[in-house]
Amino acid sequence: MRCSNADMGRKRPPRLQSFDYIGVHAYFLTICAEDRHRAFAESTCARRVCAQVLSTAADYGFEVIAYCLMPDHLHALTEGLRSDADFRKFASMLKQRSAFDYRGTQKGRLWQEGYYDHVLRDDEPPLGVAAYIINNPIRAGLCATVAEYPFTGSEGYTLDELSDAVQFNPWGRRKKPWSRP
């Protein structure tokens, strides 16, 4: 996913009007660094943001099925674990907490305004979306295997399971799982 300030027009991407984003649903989330700054190329910053992803998800009733922190953006597949799990609140708090932490050591903004999300439909297998996410650094040429990239992981799958999903799942190699042929 290519997200830039020009694409977003410095406005928040729209949410679905007819969906409340609350409950036991799975979401593919992309948050871009401000001006696509390579904030996460620095490993200490990247590790801290990864920790924020996992702790904020736990605090707001979400499981992180898969995540990948690229040098200038975050991809995550999350799923609400409770009927009151609020995805918008989770995404907002993730950005707020990680930005606050970032400002403790860096200058400037961490994140672009808004974020991109995709609510998974019943016919979209989460493992296929997880494969797409964790294959991102391989597609970008940052590593040759899933195990080589330090800023990817899952609460629901082992790296071996995710690696197998990339190897055997065509979605993990090419396009977004929900894209039309």
N, C-alpha and C positions, 0 to 999 in steps of 0.2 A: 504494500500500500504506500503510495507516495502522498505524503501530506505536506503541504507547504502553506505559508501564510498567503501566498497568491491564490492557491486553490480555496482556501478557507475564507479569503477576503477579510481576515481578522475577525470573523464572526464565528460563533459557536455552530458546529454542524447540527442539523436538526435531529430531534428525537422523533420516534414514531408517535403520532398524535393519538392513536387509538390503543396504545399499550401503556400500562402503568409502571413497568420495570420493577415490579415488586413480586416476590415469591420464588418458587423453585423453577428457575429458568437458567439456561446457559447463554453466555454472552462472549463474543469475540470483541476484544477491546484493543484499540490502538491509541496511544498518546505520544505526540511528537514533542521533542525538545524545542524550546524557543529558537526560532530561525534555523531549525535543524542543526543547531550547535552540537558538536560531538562530545557532549558532556559525559557520556558513559564510556568513552574510550579510556578514561581514567578509572582504573580498577577499584579504587577505594569508593569513589562515587557510585559506580555500578553495583558494588556489593551492598552498599547502604540502601539503594533504591530497591534492589531485589528483596532485601529484608523487609522494607516497608510494604512491598506488594503482599508478601506472605502474612505479615502481622496485621495489616489493615483488613485483608480478606477475612482472617480469623475473627477479628473484632466486629465485623459487620455481617457475619453469617454466610460467608462464601468459601468455597473450595477453589483453589487454583489448580485447574486441570493441567494447564501448561502455561509457561511464560518464557519469553525471550527478550532480553534487554539488548537491543542493538546499540551501536555507538550514538545514534541520534533519535531513537524512538523505542517504545515499549509495545510489545504484543502480549496479550494474555487471554487465555480462555478460562472463564470463571463460571461457577454455577452456584446459584443460591441454594442454601441448605435448609432454610426455614421459610415458612409462609410470609414472614415479615422482612425477608432479606431485600433491601432496597438498593438496586444497582446504581442508581444515580447518586445516592448518598455515599456508597462505597467508592465510586470513581472520583467524586469530589474530595472525599477525605484522603484517598490515596495521593491525589495531586497536592493537596494542602500539606499533608504530613511530610511527604518527600521534598516538597519545595522549601518548607521551613527548615528541614535538616540540611538541605543544600545551601541555603543562605547562611548557615552557620560557618561555612568554610569557603564559599565562593561568592562572587558578585554577579548580579543580574538575575534574570528570571530563569527558572528551570524549564517550565512547560509552556507550550503554546496554549492559547485560550481554547477551551473545549476539548473534545476527543471524538474519535470515531467508534461506533459500536455496531455490532450485527447480532441480533437476537437469533439464536439457532432455532431452526424449525425442527419438528419431530423427526423428519426424514434426513436430517443432517447428523451423521455420526460424529460425536465429539472427538474420537480418536483421529479421524481424518483432518479435522480442524487443528488438533494438537500437532499432528504431523506437519501441517503447513507452517505452523508457528515455529516449531523447533528446527525446521529446515531452513529458516530464514538466513542464519549466518552462513550456511553452506551455499545457498543461492547467491549470497553477496560476496562469496570468495574469502570469507574470514577464517574458514576452517574446512577440513575435508570430511570430518565426522561429527556427529552430535556430541560425542563424549569430549571432543577437543575444546568446545566452546564453554567458557566458565559461567556465563550468565543466562543459562537456560535451565529449566527444571519443571517439576510437577509435584503436586501433593498426591496425585492419583495414580501415576505410572512411574515405573523405574526408567532410567535413561535407556536401558536395553530395550524395553517395550516401545519407547518413543522412537528409538533408532530403527527398530523393526518396522514400525508404522511408516516411517519415511521410506525405507527400502521397498516395502511392498505396497504402499498406498500411492497411487498416481497423484492424488491431491497434494501430498507432501512435497512433490518434486516440482510442480508447475504453478498452477493458478490457485486462486482462492476456491475452496470447496463449493461455495454457493454460486460461482460464476457460471454463466451459461456457456455451452460448447461453442 
